[in-house]
Amino acid sequence: MYISKKFEDLTISDDFMYQLDKGMDYMQLKQSFVIFVCTFDPFQLGRHIYTFTNRCVEDPDLLLNDGTQKIILNTKGIFDDVRPELKRLLNFIDGRQPEDAFTQDLSEAVESAKRNEKWRLDYMTLQMAYDEKYREGLEAGIQRGVEQGIEQGIEQGVAQGIENTARRMLASTKYSDAEISEITGPSCVVSYILRDKPL
């Protein structure tokens, strides 16, 4: 799942941000939040908000109490499980019209940013970098798939050639099973052909 992968990435990449200096007490860790806003329900349970804390896998009642929470906000929630202000914000993020002063201010800020040439250039540059990385990954994936396909094709071709050779040798009745196996190699295909002699 995409969200799980992002959690994994954050756990790996953000560890350095929460380290304590030597001699510092564990309780000095600052409270931190990782917030995802999704325009889809990643767990398909209808909630607007899913909150996660670190718990012991072996004993779920045991909390780590490290001050970190991971919160996933879902614009497609159907329950009455968040404050009205947050629900209006989620509705706005989901593409609906502003419903209060805050979302109206946010809408105006978005429109202003869209008209800002520097911001648009920065955004386009970032998007181009993402697109380039995507293309590189796609090309690498295609190349890897081609290489694997070639390898599999060669393996299948060799196996087919051995099978055909074994069948022709068997059909000629000039060779014993042991000779055929010695010439073509003791492969599973050849063993199967020799056990199943009728052609």
Buried (B, 14 or more C-beta within 10 A) or exposed (E): EEBEEBBEEBEEEEEEEEEEEEEEEEEEBEEEEBEBEBEEBBEEEEBBBBEEEBEEEEEEEEEEEBBBBBEBBBBBBEEEBBEEEEBBBBBBBBEEEBBEEEBEEBEEEEEEEEEEEEEEEEEEEEEEEEEEEEEEEEEEEEEEEEEEEEEEEEEEEEBEEBBEBBBEBBEEEEBEBEEBBEEBEEBEBBEEBBEEEEE
